[in-house]
Amino acid sequence: MDYPNISLFIDGAWCPAAAGRTIPVMSPATGEPIGTVAHAERADLDRALEAAEKGFRAWRKVSAFDRSKLMRKAANLLRERADAIAPLLTMEQGKPLPEAKGEVLAGADVIDWFAEEARRTYGRVIPARAEGVYQLVVKEPVGPVAAFTPWNFPINQVVRKLSCAVAAGCSIIVKAPEETPASPAELIRCFVDAGAPAGVVNLVYGVPAEISEYLIPHPVIRKMSFTGSTAVGKQLAALAGAHMKRATMELGGHAPAIVFDDADVDTASRLLAAAKYRNAGQVCVSPTRLLVQERVYEKFVEGFVRHTKAVHVGDGLESGTTMGPLANPRRVAAMEMFLGDAAQKGAKVRTGGARIGNKGNFFEPTVVTDVPTNARVMNEEPFGPLAVISPFSSFDEVVQEANRLPYGLASYAYTRSAKTANAIAAAVESGMISINHHGLALPETPFGGVKDSGYGSEGGLEAIENYLVTKFVSQAGL
């Protein structure tokens, strides 16, 4: 299968960048270029802004019922095309083909969920103080949206923002990732082929800082949504705040996974290892600090290491691969940095710990123990196949460690005690916690964090609220 050269999509048409510039797309499996993506500049962004403004004026008038029907059609197209889109996603991002197809199909479920939410943006009637007066609360679309998405889940990160905006009656400009441009383009194509009017959905690629610094302050844009690192997110949130723009920020995490001594240790080690090495650990909700009560610590480490050694690393297109390469050379360098720093501070590598070969971005699934809290991996999101396992003795001690960092996106816990489960759910400072299984990131459930992990939700009924404004109407009879 050949990888296509990717265009911009502006005002209902696929087009090259006005200046004709392109950016190479590199294979994470080989390190070689496989295609190009159009490089948008100021002239392209101005066209996209004009289109989004025009598209919003038309789309906001389309009934919620008809918006929902169009989205249902887009979801069905995405499902029908999953077998063709998944290899493109694997070629550009690296994840195994079954994971890539799963991401495509999950994207269709997200569209379906928000297609239904489009028809449920209810207002209310407030009883009036005088006869003949009606007091109405109505929900209206906020306006044109600028969305910025990363490379780790090229479809999933776009589809949540895109579906929310379209369901609410907004137009959108998606700045998708240059590293993984083909799969977002195919997602956009599904909405276009489903009948989205010109200007409602627009897609650009380019230098992230240049695009965000131009779109966010622009008067046409009324809301922005960003998924990415906390450092960049703070800059963009400040920019949005300076221009009174609504913002949804889904930022980094450093998820604690707590295993109490009454837990099913075999199940915990198996599920946590599967979650850790999913997408080569390049997941914002990936379990990172594995905190295990002392009595079962060695048993857990033994089981987790066994599951880690069973991971088959290879080209995501090859049958039997369960973990592909890291998405880019920067992640390989980061893994080497984290491990070097931890080793210098006395950490022990239980398995893995090295790059695989000299072609592509392959890295061994790695487990380290005896890592002090001043090691960088205990404080910075590794975003790779690196698991850190530490013992704890008491409930209060593990809560203190779980809440030590400024991040608060996801957390996990394993225990057979309902009392302990309720207590840890209440005590851990995170936007999401999953206990005795992994049940996060479903379309119908809230998805977002607290503290430096951001604000706002990209799932559940809460998500669409970020794309709506509330208007109060007080009306008296003549």
C-alpha positions as CSV (number, residue, x, y, z in Angstrom):
1,M,0.0,0.0,0.0
2,D,1.4,3.4,-1.0
3,Y,1.3,6.3,1.3
4,P,-0.4,9.4,-0.2
5,N,0.8,13.0,-0.3
6,I,-1.5,15.0,1.9
7,S,-3.3,18.2,1.0
8,L,-5.0,20.9,3.0
9,F,-8.8,21.0,3.0
10,I,-10.2,24.5,2.9
11,D,-13.7,25.8,2.0
12,G,-14.8,22.5,0.6
13,A,-11.8,21.7,-1.5
14,W,-8.6,19.7,-1.2
15,C,-5.7,22.0,-2.2
16,P,-1.9,22.4,-1.9
17,A,-0.5,25.2,0.2
18,A,-0.6,28.6,-1.5
19,A,3.2,28.8,-1.5
20,G,3.6,25.2,-2.6
21,R,5.6,24.2,0.4
22,T,5.5,20.7,1.9
23,I,6.8,18.8,4.9
24,P,8.2,15.3,4.6
25,V,6.4,12.5,6.5
26,M,8.8,9.9,8.0
27,S,8.2,6.3,8.7
28,P,8.8,5.5,12.4
29,A,9.6,1.9,11.4
30,T,12.4,2.8,8.9
31,G,13.3,6.4,9.5
32,E,12.8,7.0,5.8
33,P,10.4,9.5,4.1
34,I,7.2,8.0,2.9
35,G,5.3,11.0,1.6
36,T,4.7,14.7,2.1
37,V,2.1,17.0,3.7
38,A,1.1,20.5,2.6
39,H,2.7,23.3,4.7
40,A,0.1,26.0,5.4
41,E,1.2,29.6,5.9
42,R,-0.6,32.9,6.6
43,A,-2.4,33.0,3.2
44,D,-3.8,29.5,3.7
45,L,-4.9,30.3,7.3
46,D,-6.7,33.5,6.1
47,R,-8.6,31.4,3.6
48,A,-9.5,28.9,6.3
49,L,-10.7,31.6,8.6
50,E,-12.8,33.2,5.9
51,A,-14.3,29.8,5.1
52,A,-14.9,28.9,8.8
53,E,-16.7,32.2,9.3
54,K,-18.9,31.6,6.3
55,G,-19.4,27.9,7.2
56,F,-20.5,28.8,10.7
57,R,-23.2,31.3,9.5
58,A,-24.7,28.5,7.4
59,W,-24.2,25.5,9.7
60,R,-25.7,27.1,12.8
61,K,-29.0,27.4,11.0
62,V,-29.1,23.6,10.2
63,S,-31.3,21.8,12.7
64,A,-29.8,19.6,15.3
65,F,-31.8,16.7,13.8
66,D,-30.1,17.2,10.4
67,R,-26.7,17.7,11.9
68,S,-27.1,14.4,13.7
69,K,-28.1,12.6,10.5
70,L,-25.0,13.9,8.7
71,M,-22.8,12.8,11.5
72,R,-24.3,9.3,11.5
73,K,-23.5,9.0,7.9
74,A,-19.9,10.1,8.5
75,A,-19.6,7.5,11.3
76,N,-20.8,4.8,8.9
77,L,-18.3,5.8,6.2
78,L,-15.5,5.7,8.7
79,R,-16.4,2.2,9.7
80,E,-16.7,1.1,6.1
81,R,-13.2,2.5,5.4
82,A,-11.5,1.2,8.5
83,D,-9.6,-1.5,6.7
84,A,-8.1,1.1,4.3
85,I,-7.4,3.8,6.8
86,A,-5.7,1.6,9.5
87,P,-2.6,0.8,7.4
88,L,-2.0,4.5,6.8
89,L,-2.3,5.2,10.5
90,T,0.3,2.4,11.2
91,M,2.6,3.6,8.5
92,E,2.8,7.1,9.8
93,Q,2.5,6.5,13.6
94,G,3.9,3.0,14.1
95,K,1.2,1.3,16.3
96,P,0.3,-2.3,15.5
97,L,-2.4,-2.7,12.8
98,P,-5.0,-4.1,15.2
99,E,-4.6,-1.0,17.5
100,A,-4.8,1.3,14.4
101,K,-8.1,-0.3,13.2
102,G,-9.4,-0.2,16.8
103,E,-8.7,3.5,16.9
104,V,-10.6,4.1,13.6
105,L,-13.6,2.1,14.8
106,A,-13.5,3.9,18.2
107,G,-13.6,7.1,16.2
108,A,-16.8,6.1,14.6
109,D,-18.3,5.4,18.0
110,V,-17.3,8.9,19.1
111,I,-19.1,10.5,16.1
112,D,-22.2,8.4,16.9
113,W,-22.2,9.5,20.5
114,F,-22.0,13.2,19.6
115,A,-24.5,12.8,16.8
116,E,-27.0,11.9,19.6
117,E,-25.8,14.7,21.8
118,A,-26.5,17.2,19.0
119,R,-30.2,16.5,19.5
120,R,-30.0,16.8,23.3
121,T,-28.6,20.3,23.8
122,Y,-31.5,21.2,26.0
123,G,-32.4,24.5,27.5
124,R,-35.0,25.2,30.1
125,V,-37.9,27.4,31.1
126,I,-37.6,29.4,34.3
127,P,-40.9,30.3,36.1
128,A,-41.6,34.0,35.7
129,R,-42.6,36.5,38.4
130,A,-45.3,38.1,36.3
131,E,-48.2,36.8,34.2
132,G,-47.6,36.7,30.5
133,V,-43.8,36.6,30.8
134,Y,-41.7,33.7,29.5
135,Q,-38.1,33.2,30.7
136,L,-36.2,30.9,28.4
137,V,-32.6,29.5,28.6
138,V,-31.4,28.4,25.2
139,K,-28.1,26.9,24.0
140,E,-26.3,28.3,21.0
141,P,-23.1,27.3,19.2
142,V,-20.1,29.3,20.4
143,G,-18.8,30.0,16.9
144,P,-15.8,28.9,14.8
145,V,-13.3,26.6,16.6
146,A,-9.6,26.1,16.3
147,A,-8.5,22.6,17.3
148,F,-4.9,21.5,17.8
149,T,-4.1,17.8,18.0
150,P,-1.0,15.5,18.6
151,W,0.4,12.5,16.8
152,N,-0.1,9.7,19.3
153,F,-3.8,9.1,18.4
154,P,-4.2,10.9,15.0
155,I,-7.9,10.0,14.6
156,N,-9.0,9.8,18.2
157,Q,-7.6,13.3,19.2
158,V,-9.2,15.0,16.1
159,V,-12.5,13.1,16.2
160,R,-13.5,14.3,19.7
161,K,-13.0,18.0,18.9
162,L,-14.4,17.7,15.4
163,S,-17.5,15.8,16.5
164,C,-18.2,18.2,19.4
165,A,-18.0,21.2,17.2
166,V,-20.1,19.9,14.3
167,A,-22.7,18.5,16.7
168,A,-23.0,21.9,18.5
169,G,-23.4,23.8,15.2
170,C,-19.9,25.3,15.1
171,S,-17.5,25.3,12.2
172,I,-13.9,24.2,12.8
173,I,-10.3,24.5,11.7
174,V,-8.3,21.4,12.6
175,K,-4.6,21.8,12.9
176,A,-3.7,18.1,12.7
177,P,-0.2,16.7,13.3
178,E,2.4,16.9,10.6
179,E,4.0,13.6,11.7
180,T,0.7,11.7,11.1
181,P,-1.4,13.6,8.5
182,A,-3.0,10.9,6.4
183,S,-5.4,9.3,8.9
184,P,-6.8,12.7,10.1
185,A,-7.3,13.6,6.4
186,E,-9.3,10.4,5.9
187,L,-11.4,11.2,8.9
188,I,-12.2,14.7,7.5
189,R,-13.0,13.0,4.1
190,C,-15.7,11.0,5.8
191,F,-17.4,14.2,7.0
192,V,-17.0,15.8,3.6
193,D,-18.4,12.7,1.8
194,A,-21.3,12.7,4.3
195,G,-22.3,16.1,3.0
196,A,-20.7,18.7,5.3
197,P,-21.1,22.1,3.6
198,A,-18.1,24.0,2.5
199,G,-16.4,25.9,5.3
200,V,-17.8,23.9,8.1
201,V,-14.8,21.6,8.4
202,N,-11.3,22.8,7.4
203,L,-7.9,21.0,7.8
204,V,-4.5,22.6,7.9
205,Y,-0.9,21.4,8.7
206,G,2.2,23.5,9.3
207,V,4.5,24.8,12.0
208,P,2.4,24.4,15.2
209,A,3.6,27.6,17.0
210,E,3.0,29.7,13.9
211,I,-0.5,28.4,13.3
212,S,-1.6,28.6,17.0
213,E,-0.3,32.1,17.5
214,Y,-2.2,33.3,14.4
215,L,-5.5,31.4,14.8
216,I,-6.1,31.7,18.6
217,P,-6.1,35.6,18.8
218,H,-8.0,36.0,15.5
219,P,-11.4,37.6,15.8
220,V,-13.1,34.9,13.8
221,I,-12.1,32.2,16.3
222,R,-14.4,31.9,19.3
223,K,-13.0,28.8,21.0
224,M,-9.9,26.7,20.9
225,S,-9.2,23.1,22.0
226,F,-5.7,21.7,22.5
227,T,-4.3,18.3,23.4
228,G,-0.6,18.1,24.1
229,S,2.1,18.8,26.6
230,T,1.5,20.9,29.7
231,A,4.2,23.3,28.8
232,V,2.7,24.2,25.4
233,G,-0.8,24.0,26.8
234,K,0.0,26.7,29.4
235,Q,1.3,29.0,26.7
236,L,-1.8,28.5,24.5
237,A,-4.2,28.9,27.5
238,A,-2.5,32.2,28.3
239,L,-2.9,33.3,24.7
240,A,-6.6,32.3,24.7
241,G,-7.2,34.0,28.0
242,A,-5.6,37.3,26.8
243,H,-8.2,37.3,24.0
244,M,-11.1,36.1,26.0
245,K,-11.4,32.8,24.0
246,R,-13.0,29.7,25.5
247,A,-10.5,26.9,25.9
248,T,-10.5,23.1,26.5
249,M,-7.1,21.9,27.6
250,E,-6.3,18.1,27.6
251,L,-2.7,18.1,28.8
252,G,0.0,15.7,30.1
253,G,-0.3,13.2,33.0
254,H,1.8,11.0,35.2
255,A,-0.7,8.4,36.2
256,P,-0.3,6.5,39.5
257,A,-1.4,2.9,39.4
258,I,-1.9,1.7,43.0
259,V,-2.0,-2.1,43.8
260,F,-3.1,-2.9,47.4
261,D,-2.0,-6.1,49.1
262,D,-5.6,-7.5,48.9
263,A,-5.7,-7.1,45.1
264,D,-5.8,-9.8,42.5
265,V,-2.1,-9.4,41.8
266,D,-2.0,-11.6,38.7
267,T,-4.9,-9.6,37.1
268,A,-3.3,-6.3,38.1
269,S,0.1,-7.1,36.6
270,R,-1.5,-8.4,33.4
271,L,-3.8,-5.4,32.8
272,L,-1.3,-2.8,33.8
273,A,1.4,-4.2,31.5
274,A,-1.1,-4.2,28.6
275,A,-2.1,-0.6,29.4
276,K,1.6,0.5,29.8
277,Y,2.8,-0.8,26.4
278,R,-0.3,0.1,24.4
279,N,0.8,2.5,21.7
280,A,4.4,2.0,23.0
281,G,3.5,3.9,26.1
282,Q,2.7,7.1,24.1
283,V,-0.6,7.6,25.9
284,C,-1.5,10.5,28.2
285,V,-3.4,8.2,30.5
286,S,-0.7,5.5,30.5
287,P,0.0,4.1,34.0
288,T,3.5,5.4,34.8
289,R,4.2,5.2,38.6
290,L,3.2,1.7,39.6
291,L,2.8,1.8,43.4
292,V,2.6,-1.6,45.0
293,Q,2.0,-2.5,48.7
294,E,5.0,-4.1,50.2
295,R,3.5,-7.6,51.0
296,V,2.8,-8.3,47.3
297,Y,5.5,-6.1,45.8
298,E,7.9,-8.8,44.6
299,K,5.1,-11.0,43.3
300,F,3.8,-8.0,41.3
301,V,7.2,-7.1,39.9
302,E,7.8,-10.7,38.8
303,G,4.4,-10.9,37.0
304,F,4.8,-7.5,35.4
305,V,8.3,-8.3,34.1
306,R,7.0,-11.6,32.7
307,H,4.3,-9.8,30.8
308,T,6.8,-7.2,29.6
309,K,9.1,-9.8,28.2
310,A,6.2,-11.3,26.3
311,V,5.6,-8.1,24.3
312,H,6.6,-8.6,20.7
313,V,8.2,-5.4,19.2
314,G,8.3,-5.0,15.5
315,D,6.9,-3.2,12.4
316,G,3.2,-2.5,13.1
317,L,2.2,-3.8,9.7
318,E,3.7,-7.3,10.5
319,S,1.5,-10.0,11.9
320,G,2.2,-10.8,15.6
321,T,3.5,-7.4,16.5
322,T,2.1,-6.2,19.8
323,M,4.2,-3.0,20.2
324,G,5.5,-0.9,17.3
325,P,8.2,1.7,17.1
326,L,8.1,5.0,18.9
327,A,6.6,7.7,16.8
328,N,9.8,9.8,16.3
329,P,13.5,9.9,17.2
330,R,12.8,12.4,20.0
331,R,11.0,9.7,22.0
332,V,13.9,7.4,21.7
333,A,16.3,10.1,22.9
334,A,13.9,10.8,25.8
335,M,13.8,7.1,26.9
336,E,17.7,7.0,26.9
337,M,17.8,10.3,28.9
338,F,15.3,9.1,31.5
339,L,17.0,5.7,32.0
340,G,20.5,7.3,32.2
341,D,19.3,9.7,34.8
342,A,17.5,7.0,36.8
343,A,20.6,4.7,36.7
344,Q,22.8,7.5,37.9
345,K,20.5,7.8,40.9
346,G,20.6,4.1,41.8
347,A,17.7,2.6,39.8
348,K,17.7,-1.0,38.7
349,V,16.6,-2.1,35.2
350,R,14.6,-5.3,35.6
351,T,14.2,-5.8,31.9
352,G,14.7,-3.9,28.7
353,G,16.4,-0.5,28.8
354,A,17.9,-0.2,25.3
355,R,17.2,0.8,21.7
356,I,16.5,-2.0,19.3
357,G,18.7,-1.9,16.2
358,N,19.8,1.2,14.3
359,K,16.9,1.5,11.9
360,G,13.6,3.1,12.9
361,N,12.5,4.1,16.4
362,F,12.3,0.8,18.2
363,F,12.9,0.6,21.9
364,E,12.6,-2.3,24.4
365,P,9.7,-2.4,26.8
366,T,11.4,-1.5,30.0
367,V,10.8,-2.0,33.8
368,V,12.8,-0.1,36.4
369,T,12.7,-0.4,40.2
370,D,14.4,1.3,43.2
371,V,13.9,4.7,41.5
372,P,14.2,7.7,43.9
373,T,11.6,10.4,43.8
374,N,14.1,13.0,42.5
375,A,14.7,11.0,39.3
376,R,13.3,12.8,36.3
377,V,11.1,9.8,35.3
378,M,9.3,10.2,38.7
379,N,8.5,13.8,37.9
380,E,8.2,14.1,34.1
381,E,5.9,12.2,31.8
382,P,8.1,9.6,30.0
383,F,5.6,9.1,27.2
384,G,7.2,5.8,26.1
385,P,7.5,2.1,27.1
386,L,9.0,2.8,30.5
387,A,7.4,1.5,33.7
388,V,8.5,2.5,37.2
389,I,7.5,0.2,40.1
390,S,7.9,1.3,43.7
391,P,6.7,-0.2,47.0
392,F,4.6,1.5,49.6
393,S,3.5,0.5,53.1
394,S,0.3,2.5,54.1
395,F,-2.8,4.1,52.6
396,D,-1.7,7.5,53.6
397,E,1.8,7.1,52.2
398,V,0.5,6.0,48.8
399,V,-2.0,8.9,48.6
400,Q,0.8,11.3,49.4
401,E,2.9,9.9,46.5
402,A,0.0,9.7,44.1
403,N,-0.8,13.4,44.7
404,R,2.8,14.6,44.9
405,L,3.0,15.8,41.3
406,P,1.2,18.8,39.8
407,Y,-0.5,16.4,37.3
408,G,-4.0,15.0,37.7
409,L,-5.3,13.3,34.5
410,A,-5.8,9.6,35.2
411,S,-5.2,7.1,38.0
412,Y,-5.7,3.5,38.6
413,A,-6.2,1.2,41.7
414,Y,-6.6,-2.5,42.4
415,T,-8.2,-3.8,45.6
416,R,-10.8,-6.4,46.6
417,S,-12.1,-4.1,49.4
418,A,-15.0,-1.8,48.6
419,K,-14.0,0.4,51.5
420,T,-10.5,0.8,50.1
421,A,-11.8,1.4,46.6
422,N,-14.2,4.2,47.8
423,A,-11.5,5.7,49.9
424,I,-8.8,5.8,47.2
425,A,-11.3,7.1,44.6
426,A,-12.0,10.0,47.0
427,A,-8.4,10.7,48.0
428,V,-6.6,10.7,44.6
429,E,-6.5,14.1,42.9
430,S,-7.2,13.2,39.2
431,G,-9.9,13.8,36.7
432,M,-10.4,10.1,36.2
433,I,-9.8,6.9,38.2
434,S,-10.4,3.3,37.1
435,I,-10.5,0.6,39.7
436,N,-9.9,-3.1,39.1
437,H,-10.1,-2.7,35.3
438,H,-9.3,-0.1,32.6
439,G,-12.4,1.8,31.7
440,L,-11.3,5.2,30.6
441,A,-11.8,7.2,27.4
442,L,-15.2,5.9,26.3
443,P,-17.3,8.3,24.2
444,E,-20.0,8.4,26.8
445,T,-17.7,9.1,29.8
446,P,-16.0,12.4,30.8
447,F,-12.4,12.7,29.7
448,G,-10.2,15.4,31.3
449,G,-7.9,16.3,34.1
450,V,-7.3,18.6,37.0
451,K,-4.3,20.7,38.2
452,D,-1.7,20.9,35.5
453,S,-3.4,18.3,33.4
454,G,-5.8,20.8,32.1
455,Y,-9.5,21.6,32.3
456,G,-12.7,20.8,30.4
457,S,-13.9,17.5,29.1
458,E,-13.6,15.7,25.8
459,G,-16.1,13.0,26.5
460,G,-19.6,12.4,27.9
461,L,-22.4,14.9,28.0
462,E,-20.0,17.5,29.5
463,A,-17.9,17.7,26.4
464,I,-20.5,19.5,24.1
465,E,-21.1,22.2,26.7
466,N,-17.7,23.6,25.9
467,Y,-18.9,24.3,22.4
468,L,-22.1,26.0,23.4
469,V,-23.0,29.4,24.9
470,T,-26.0,30.0,27.2
471,K,-28.5,32.7,26.2
472,F,-31.3,34.0,28.5
473,V,-34.5,35.2,26.7
474,S,-37.1,37.1,28.7
475,Q,-40.3,37.7,26.7
476,A,-43.5,39.4,27.5
477,G,-46.7,39.4,25.5
478,L,-47.5,42.6,23.6
